[in-house]
């Protein structure tokens, strides 16, 4: 019994030491990962705001800096798309606000504000601060207004400085990131996120700590360790916390550098270990008690027959002859002993040595069987402890994996080989509109795959299951996903595969790329648009002319190309200045567009050179009639800001005939129109000349 007790206590001590260290290491890893996730979300958020600012200063309406109403509409549109922009405004070089969201602060001076001073020279980010001018002008809210400022200089199309754009990003932006990161684990596990400035001031955290200074071990470590980490420390409130930390801006992409600290009270973080410790002590104590009781009754059962024989022999030895020798049938050895003792009345001396030998044999066997029983009980206890510990670790790993997936930034979906959804995290609910209860058990194709893509999906799944080949598995691709309300949205998806004993498991991570595609389209549009006139530029013209010629060949119709410039444009520039010249180019482009059809293409090549592509023509006369119409429109006076000018234009026309000019390419057609325009200039300007094949 003493051996059983010592073994049980030793096992409990070993389990306690192992699980304590394991639970603390797991808690530190979990909190360090949360700190990394918060750091990554802050850095991505600030980079997105900087991109918004760069796009704003590139827009033609803002670079002109004259249309206050249009600039205000652009700012209001951005604020409606990103509500955390509390205020967006553009100030003139003297610091007076030219235009702002909802007209707030327009006409007031911000010349002394740090964002305006720094923003005149470079892109600038101001750290967390209180509202000064906007506190009473913005709508009231529960918490005081706090901002992070971004500013950058604005240059006109000639590269001249014309003002500063400033953006006040509400600190509610950081609170939303922290809320998404912790929901739903924050309240349940008492996890708290703190964002701390380099001077130790808490910018975001528990209400009692915000805008106070801290000097904890985790804060000091975050300032010197770029990779982040986790520590066990005591905070000023007297409680011990397991704290994960990281630091933003370590790769120099982010101008604002904050420490991100995620803390959890040590008792809460190690609660699973406490529960395990109590269960191990309870189970170990019960098993030890059962083994002690079992050993006691087994010993009693083994020794009781021998005690009866011994009592009978003692009575016989004392002279009581009528005491019967009991005949025991429980064990063969005891039975043999009792039968021998019955006959020992007449042969006691002769069989004395034999009785001693039998007693010795019996004691040896009892000892051997007791030892084997103890070894069996110990092995059984160890196996039970190992199995229980493995089960606890498996349950903890499953719970941690689910918590990670539930708080992942991307949507996570898992489905079996039949396409039945078996897992659906919170981000998938937000992205695709289906709740987890609605999605689990349904086919993935019916929920998120558009109708026109389902056949291809079925074929791809069948090909992978039969042959193990797929262009989707283990690759990152962009495609359309179906939302709960029926609309399609672009996503980036990564699909993985796990082979199981009962079949296949497919896992997918989805990320919404709507903003990325919109930004890509906007950049493509800027690359194909002339900044001054908003017409297609030379690159766009080079794409559209071959397409128009190809359509003409298919429809067996004519295509005409006009090449023109402004007669006397240099004189306008020399007399009234380049600003007047730019204004003339803009009005010339507008009249040119109004003189042709919507299906025709008007483009600016360079300087005062413009081209027009006319499609669906039946004869050369149609093209010449349009050219004369354009000349008439250009003879009307142009009302500029500081003057009125009257100009004309020289137009060179080349006509592509699919049947007769099938060998002519876009370059030859453009060369014909160019030479025809110069012929029109030589013949007196303000006229139209038709190009010839020999001019190509």
Secondary structure, DSSP 8 states (H G I E B T S, - for coil): -HHHHHHHHHHHHHHHHHHHHHHHHHHHHHHHHHHHHHHHHHHHHHHHHHHHHHHHHHSHHHHH---HHHHHHHHHHHHHHSTTEEEEEEE-TTSBEEEEGGGTTTT-B-TTSHHHHHHTTS-EEEEEEE-SSSTTTS---SS--EEEEEEEEEE-TTS-EEEEEEEEEETHHHHHHHHHHHTTHHHHHTEEEEEE-TTSBEEES-TTTTTSB---HHHHHHHH-TT-EEEEEE-TTS-EEEEEEEETTTTSS-SS--EEEEEEEHHHHTHHHHHHHHHHHHHHHHHHHHHHHHHHHHHHHHHHHHHHHHHHHHHHHTT-TT-------SSHHHHHHHHHHHHHHHHTTTTHHHHHHHHHHHHHHHHHHHHHHHHHHHHHHHHHHHHHHHHHHHHHHHHHHHHHHHT-SSEEEEEETT-BEEEE-HHHHHHHS--HHHHTTSBHHHHHS-GGGHHHHHHHHHHHHHH---SSBT-EEEEEEE-TTS-EEEEEEEEEEEEETTEEEEEEEEEE-HHHHHHHHHHHHHHTB-TTT-SB-HHHHHHHHHHHHHHHHHHT-EEEEEEEEEETHHHHHHHH-HHHHHHHHHHHHHHHHHTS-TTSEEEEEETTEEEEEEEEESSHHHHHHHHHHHHHHHHS-EE-SS-EE--EEEEEEEEE-TTT-TT--HHHHHHHHHHHHHHHHHTTSSSEEE--GGG-
